[in-house]
Amino acid sequence: MARSVSERGRESLHYALVMGVLSTEHLVARRQRLRNQYYPLPPSVLVRFVLSDDRAGLLEDEVSVPMDGAKIMHLGGNEARLCQKRLVMARKAFGWWRLASNWTADFYAATDDDAIVDIAQALLLLRTVPGGAVYAGEMRYTCINTSSLSGGSTHASSCFAHGPVGALQLRLGRRSCNCGFGPYPFALGPLKVLSAEAHSWVVPRLPLALHHTCPHDEDALLGYAVSAHPRLTLVDLQGTLGGFDVIFSPVRWAGPPSFLAHKVGTGPPFALAARDLNESVRSHGGLASYCTRTPGGFTRHLRAIARQAKAQQAFCVAGRLRLPCEPWVGVFPALTGYPCCRRWTFCRTPPPLPYSTRFERG
């Protein structure tokens, strides 16, 4: 029996964070590894593993969401398989966002079962964001066909951009995209966060009729729903997360240290990533000591020390972490070429400060 995240009858509690782990039904070992990593949880956090409604015998920390006969019609071959996967993931994700309304929280999040989130570190950062409607994650950009809710192409790379400037090319037609609305930002799958205000606003606006289309990726569909918000704060976690994919040949991180590790669906990379996340906090205190650490504690490179000092100056006030936030159009004037988001606020997040070497074999 799984250890309970909350006792029955306590759903009326107010949580700092309610997080759903979008899970693959037959990969039971993944869920158990995450339980071992996450539990015991602080009383202010609730985690639920999200499964489809054809799953029998749910454990106490598992929830099921309706698939409503998710099936793509009139397609065959590889295209059908890709569209089927997108449809199932979209229904599961949207089912979670709706189901999360059963709990009261400051923030609602979704992650994957092949990712590890350092929940304590994530909460430290989330507590620094402004109040009101907030959408947080590592941002990418795309466009969408608003009638079919498709991405204009089944080839993911053709209709996505890493940054807001490159995203303008989607609308200018220099890529093989056939979609009418965009560009707009969306948070990548390993960690998507909505504040309570943003969550309550967007849930009634999530698309329902997906069963006759080959939908866009579920991350992009959520971003599309959020893009209609008139005055939202966008928190791009790219600065803090850097690269969060774990490459297992050889074992290494793809980027700087962060509170998120992705592509750790099997035992060996999961164990090493979990060890590294735990050790990094023990060795340097994580975000809690971001503003009090002496620059250069784990490096002798003068440029790295200078970058640390500059980051602390930009993201610390009176020894406490804070996020610089300003009107997005002031940071990025070309936002006027977007069909959305022109009155949004944009928040930068602090780059990770170097510490001892990332994990190695053994």
C-alpha positions in Angstrom: 0.0 0.0 0.0 1.4 3.4 -0.9 2.1 5.8 1.9 -0.7 8.3 1.9 0.0 11.9 1.0 -3.0 13.1 3.0 -5.4 11.3 5.2 -8.9 10.7 3.9 -11.2 13.6 4.7 -8.5 16.2 4.7 -9.1 17.4 1.1 -10.4 20.7 2.6 -6.9 21.6 3.7 -5.1 24.5 2.0 -1.8 23.4 0.4 1.1 25.4 -0.8 1.5 23.0 -3.8 -0.7 20.3 -5.4 1.3 18.4 -8.0 0.1 15.7 -10.4 2.5 13.2 -11.9 1.2 12.2 -15.3 1.9 8.5 -15.3 2.1 5.5 -17.7 -0.3 2.9 -16.3 1.9 -0.2 -16.6 5.1 1.4 -15.4 4.5 0.7 -11.7 8.2 0.7 -10.8 8.5 4.4 -11.9 5.8 5.4 -9.5 7.4 3.5 -6.6 10.8 5.1 -7.2 9.1 8.5 -7.1 7.3 7.6 -3.9 10.6 6.7 -2.3 12.1 10.0 -3.5 9.2 12.3 -2.6 7.9 10.8 0.7 7.5 11.8 3.4 6.0 15.1 2.1 5.7 18.3 4.1 2.1 18.9 5.2 1.8 21.8 2.8 2.3 19.6 -0.3 0.1 17.0 -2.0 1.1 14.7 -4.8 -1.1 12.5 -6.9 -0.2 10.0 -9.6 -2.5 10.5 -12.5 -3.8 7.5 -14.5 -6.5 6.8 -17.0 -9.9 5.7 -16.0 -9.5 2.1 -17.2 -7.0 1.5 -14.4 -8.4 -0.8 -11.7 -7.3 -1.0 -8.1 -6.0 2.5 -7.5 -3.7 3.2 -4.5 -4.5 6.0 -2.1 -2.2 8.5 -3.8 -3.4 7.6 -7.3 -6.3 9.3 -9.2 -7.9 8.4 -12.5 -9.2 10.8 -15.2 -11.7 9.9 -17.9 -10.3 9.2 -21.4 -13.7 9.4 -23.0 -12.8 6.8 -25.6 -9.8 8.7 -26.8 -9.4 7.5 -30.4 -8.2 9.3 -33.6 -10.5 8.7 -36.5 -9.6 8.4 -40.3 -5.8 8.1 -39.8 -3.4 5.3 -40.2 0.3 4.3 -39.7 2.8 6.4 -37.9 0.7 9.5 -38.1 -2.1 7.7 -36.3 0.2 6.5 -33.5 1.6 10.0 -33.0 -1.8 11.6 -32.9 -3.1 8.9 -30.6 -0.3 9.6 -28.1 -1.0 13.3 -28.2 -4.7 12.8 -27.7 -4.2 10.5 -24.7 -1.7 12.8 -23.1 -3.9 15.8 -23.6 -6.9 14.1 -22.1 -4.9 12.9 -19.1 -3.3 16.3 -18.6 -6.5 18.3 -18.9 -8.3 15.7 -16.7 -5.6 16.4 -14.0 -6.0 20.2 -14.2 -9.8 19.8 -13.7 -9.4 17.2 -11.0 -6.9 19.4 -9.1 -9.7 21.9 -8.4 -10.8 19.4 -5.7 -8.0 20.8 -3.5 -7.3 24.3 -2.4 -3.7 25.4 -3.0 -1.4 28.4 -3.8 0.0 26.6 -6.8 -1.0 23.7 -9.0 1.6 21.7 -11.0 2.0 18.9 -13.5 5.0 16.8 -14.1 5.9 13.5 -15.8 6.8 10.1 -14.3 10.2 10.2 -15.9 11.2 13.3 -14.1 12.2 14.2 -10.5 11.2 17.5 -9.0 13.0 18.8 -5.9 9.8 20.0 -4.4 11.3 22.0 -1.5 13.5 23.9 -3.9 10.7 24.5 -6.3 8.6 25.9 -3.5 11.4 28.3 -2.4 11.4 29.8 -5.9 7.6 29.9 -6.3 7.3 31.8 -3.0 9.2 34.7 -4.6 6.8 35.1 -7.6 4.3 38.0 -7.6 0.7 37.4 -6.6 -2.2 37.0 -9.0 -2.3 34.9 -12.1 1.0 33.2 -12.7 2.1 30.6 -15.4 5.6 29.1 -14.8 7.8 26.6 -16.5 10.7 26.5 -19.0 9.1 28.3 -21.9 9.0 27.4 -25.6 6.9 29.0 -28.4 4.6 27.7 -31.0 1.4 28.4 -33.1 -1.9 26.5 -33.5 -4.7 25.9 -35.9 -7.6 27.2 -33.8 -10.3 25.3 -35.7 -8.7 21.9 -35.4 -6.4 22.6 -32.4 -3.5 21.0 -34.3 0.0 22.3 -34.5 -0.1 22.6 -38.3 2.4 19.7 -38.7 2.9 16.3 -37.2 6.7 17.0 -37.2 7.2 18.7 -33.8 10.4 20.6 -34.7 8.8 22.5 -37.5 6.3 24.4 -35.5 8.3 25.2 -32.3 10.8 27.8 -31.3 13.1 28.0 -28.3 12.9 31.8 -27.9 10.4 34.7 -28.5 12.4 36.1 -31.4 12.7 32.9 -33.4 9.0 32.3 -32.7 8.1 35.3 -34.9 9.3 33.2 -37.9 6.4 30.8 -37.3 3.9 33.6 -38.0 5.9 35.0 -40.9 5.7 31.6 -42.7 9.3 30.8 -43.0 8.8 27.4 -41.6 6.5 24.5 -42.7 3.7 25.5 -40.3 0.1 25.9 -41.3 -1.5 27.4 -38.3 -3.3 30.6 -37.8 -2.8 31.7 -34.1 0.6 32.4 -32.8 3.2 32.6 -31.7 2.5 32.2 -28.0 4.5 30.7 -25.1 3.9 27.4 -23.4 5.7 25.6 -20.6 7.5 22.3 -21.3 6.1 19.0 -19.9 8.5 18.1 -17.1 7.2 20.9 -14.9 4.2 23.2 -15.5 2.9 25.5 -12.7 -0.2 27.6 -12.4 -1.0 29.8 -9.5 -4.5 29.4 -7.9 -5.8 32.4 -9.8 -4.5 31.3 -13.1 -5.7 27.7 -12.5 -9.3 28.8 -11.7 -9.3 31.0 -14.8 -7.9 28.5 -17.3 -9.7 25.3 -16.3 -13.1 26.3 -17.7 -11.3 27.3 -20.9 -9.5 24.0 -21.6 -10.6 22.5 -24.9 -13.0 19.7 -24.7 -13.6 18.5 -28.2 -10.3 16.7 -29.1 -11.6 13.4 -30.3 -12.0 14.3 -34.0 -8.6 16.0 -34.4 -4.9 15.3 -34.3 -4.3 17.7 -31.5 -1.2 19.8 -30.7 1.0 18.6 -27.9 -0.8 18.9 -24.5 1.8 21.4 -23.3 1.1 23.6 -26.3 -2.7 23.2 -25.8 -2.4 24.4 -22.2 -0.3 27.3 -23.3 -2.9 28.2 -25.9 -5.7 28.3 -23.3 -3.5 30.4 -21.0 -2.6 32.8 -23.8 -6.1 34.3 -23.7 -5.5 35.6 -20.2 -5.5 39.5 -20.3 -2.9 40.2 -17.5 -0.8 37.3 -16.5 2.7 36.9 -15.0 4.9 34.6 -17.0 7.8 33.1 -15.1 10.3 31.5 -17.4 12.2 28.9 -15.4 14.8 28.5 -18.1 17.3 30.6 -16.2 17.2 28.4 -13.1 16.5 25.0 -14.7 19.0 25.4 -17.5 19.3 21.9 -19.0 17.3 19.3 -17.1 17.6 16.3 -19.4 19.8 13.5 -18.1 21.9 11.8 -20.8 22.9 8.3 -19.8 25.6 7.6 -22.4 27.8 8.5 -20.7 25.9 9.5 -17.5 25.9 13.3 -17.3 23.5 16.3 -17.1 22.8 18.2 -20.3 23.0 21.5 -18.4 23.7 23.3 -15.2 22.4 22.2 -11.8 18.7 22.7 -11.1 15.8 21.3 -9.1 14.5 19.2 -12.0 15.9 16.1 -13.7 14.1 14.7 -16.8 14.5 11.5 -18.8 15.2 9.4 -15.7 12.5 6.8 -16.3 14.8 3.8 -15.7 16.5 2.8 -12.5 20.2 3.7 -13.0 19.8 7.3 -14.2 17.0 7.9 -11.7 19.2 6.8 -8.8 22.1 8.9 -9.9 20.0 12.0 -10.5 18.2 11.6 -7.2 21.5 11.3 -5.4 22.9 14.4 -7.1 19.8 16.5 -6.3 19.9 15.5 -2.7 23.6 16.0 -2.4 23.6 19.4 -4.1 21.2 20.8 -1.4 23.2 19.3 1.4 26.5 20.7 0.0 25.5 24.3 -0.7 22.0 24.8 0.7 20.2 25.3 -2.6 18.1 28.4 -3.2 17.8 29.0 0.5 21.5 30.1 0.6 21.5 31.7 -2.9 21.9 35.2 -1.6 24.3 34.5 1.3 26.8 32.3 -0.4 30.3 33.7 -1.2 30.9 33.9 -4.9 33.4 31.3 -6.1 32.8 28.8 -3.4 33.2 25.9 -5.8 35.2 27.5 -8.6 38.4 29.5 -9.1 37.6 30.8 -12.6 37.4 34.6 -12.4 34.7 34.8 -15.0 32.5 32.3 -13.2 33.0 34.2 -9.9 32.0 37.5 -11.6 28.9 35.9 -13.1 27.9 34.6 -9.6 28.4 38.1 -8.1 26.3 39.6 -10.9 23.5 37.1 -10.4 23.4 37.7 -6.7 23.2 41.5 -7.3 20.3 41.0 -9.8 18.3 38.5 -7.9 18.9 39.3 -4.2 17.6 42.2 -2.1 18.6 42.5 1.5 19.9 39.0 1.5 16.7 37.5 0.2 15.9 36.0 -3.2 13.6 38.0 -5.5 12.6 37.8 -9.1 13.0 40.9 -11.4 9.6 41.3 -13.1 8.6 44.0 -15.6 6.1 44.4 -18.5 7.0 41.9 -21.1 6.6 44.3 -24.0 9.3 46.5 -22.3 11.7 43.6 -22.3 10.7 42.4 -25.7 9.3 45.1 -27.9 8.6 42.7 -30.8 5.9 41.3 -28.6 3.6 43.6 -30.5 3.8 41.1 -33.3 2.2 38.5 -31.1 -1.6 37.9 -31.0 -1.5 37.6 -27.2 0.3 38.5 -24.1 0.9 42.2 -24.7 -0.1 43.2 -21.2 1.7 40.4 -19.5 4.5 40.7 -16.9 7.7 38.7 -17.5 9.8 37.4 -14.6 13.4 36.2 -15.0 14.7 33.5 -12.7 18.2 33.2 -11.1 20.9 31.1 -12.8 22.2 28.3 -10.7 25.4 29.0 -8.9 28.2 26.5 -9.5 28.9 23.8 -6.9 30.8 20.5 -6.7 30.9 18.3 -9.7 27.7 16.7 -10.9 27.1 13.0 -10.5 29.4 10.4 -11.9 29.3 6.7 -12.2 29.9 4.6 -9.1 
